[in-house]
Amino acid sequence: MKTADLFEEIYLGISSNKARSGLTMLGIVIGIASVIAMLSIGQGAKAQIESNIQSIGSNLLMVSPGMQRGFGSTVSAGRGSAQTLTLEDATALQGADGVGAVAPDTSKRFQVTAKGTNTNTQVIGTTPQYLTVRSLAMDSGSFFTESQVTSRSKVAVIGPTVRDDLFGEGSNPIGQQIRINGMNFNVIGMTVAKGGSGFSNQDDMIYIPISAMSTYLNGGDSVSTISVQAADQASMTLAQDSVTAILMERHHISNAALADFSVMNQSDIVSAASSVTNTFTLLLASIAGISLLVGGIGIMNMMLTNVTERTREIGLRQAIGAEKGEIVGQFLGEAIMLTLIGGGIGIMLGYGISLGLSKFMSLTTQVAWSSVGMAFGVSAAIGLIFGYYPARRASRLNPIEALRFE
Amino acid sequence: MIEIKDIVKDYVNGEETTHVLKNISFSIKKGEFVAIMGPSGSGKSTLMHIIGALDVPTSGTYTLDGNDVSSLDPDELARIRKQKIGFVFQAFHLLPRATVLRNVELPLIYSGVDREERTKRAKEALIAAGLDESRHEHLSNQLSGGQMQRVAIARALVNDPSIILADEPTGNLDSKTGDLVLDTFQSLHAQGRIVVLITHEPYVAGHAERILTVKDGLLVEDKINAERITHIAQYENS
């Protein structure tokens, strides 16, 4: 039998019962479409989180206080809980090998009021370099200067969300007064909206000089994070090494395993976040995978019914000389053809669903080529796996009994 | 050329063994028109399955055109059927949703014949079986019983087989169309093919030139049907 003739027989086999073939295909269509749509949600979330992290700044190292352990003690106070980083540490890092800008910060949530409105937001005490390190830009007014840090000026730069909450959307906050924890601060600038979302919304922040923070609001001179920007992408490792070396020397620590601080670079943060979204994607995809499995069982069920219904036809084909392989080829071919067509339609439907989700539900979705390829491969595999048993059964029929089958 | 020698066929069903054919021997020469007759349960169907290479005997040898067919595996049997045997069944066994032409082309498809050649030969076979061109594109389930059996005959013919094996070909037809179908076999035989007719009706068997009667798994009679003989010389030695 020639290949072209085999395809024609497969086509005739499928098209001779269009309703049933269509319904069987529907199982695969739904399965593949949901896999594509679910993966697109997962990948969209991942891409969004990654871009959020990138938007914090570029070539960024974050130094945070580590867990503190006494000499020879195994009691840990928990990562980030120690107050081991100081303003002096930050100053010492200035100009270290590979380091561009350094900005220490200390933050705390406060109730903030202005003329009868109030909000609860994150107040960050920092230095002017923060603007560079975190790639912030000013929308109006200006950021505070070094001299304002030195003189402990009660000035504040607010994010656009804070402006909206306190003064109303579109109003000009410059020159207005806000009260943080009972202290009056002058608003001297507002940052450009970054559109961040979730746990690290950079638009919902108030920045004040770190000296003012420690004098009036927080007390003490420990800092919660030192953000270090490497001079460029290539000196990330160098910067990380020199920051670690300087801090270890300053803290009189000789064993890196006992360090009371930790230095994380952005790719560490990205990979930590990706591992979360990967789990989330896997969960969504496995739910969708179950519907694909159900679709595959539908194919097998249909093919088994088909073989039974067409027993006499199989007997006739055997009588006129069809060999086992040719019978297997026809029935397996029908199953694979159904799943491939179903898979193709499913990919288009899934793509449509993902477009719809991003358009009407404002979810970030992303259809990766890899998931399209995978969906196609999976549908072919389903046809092969679930079509093989019925096809083999057809080829093993005894022609005499098959011809007599009622 | 068919040579059946000491054919035995047993069916084993659990503990019980049924002896369906008990040592049958005969031979059929090129161009003979033979009827195998017998009541139901006589073993004539089993004999037909063996002649048609659908089944193999338990013991004994079956030689078809010089090839020993008695111990082949299923795929080898399929190839023998494809090349040497054309079946005509009582129930026609046409593919209902395929056209007349496609049904007749089916054996050629399995033989790997080119499309053009296939269509040409299928049309010739249909005309030889008495179905004119106006019906070739009809779906086979739109035809009458007599027309369906003509399509089946064309399908049996199209591969130019050595044997045409017809199993109760008139069983589902009225007597008038039945006669027309039997006449068709007559003319196929006149072209030099072996035609083997399996039937339980003496009237149908009467159309053949030689009648083999099977009873209880044994060949009980092998007679020449003198009324039908057109060229006696062929049967002188049988």
Interface residues (C-beta under 8 A of the other chain):
Chain A: M1 K2 D5 E9 L12 S16 R312 E313 G315 L316 R317 Q318 A319 I320 G321 A322 E323 K324 G325 E326 P399 I400 L403
Chain B: H49 G52 L54 D55 P74 D75 A78 R79 R81 K82 Q83 F87 F89 A91 H93 L95 R97 A98 R102 L106 P107 I109 Y110 S111 G112 R155 N159
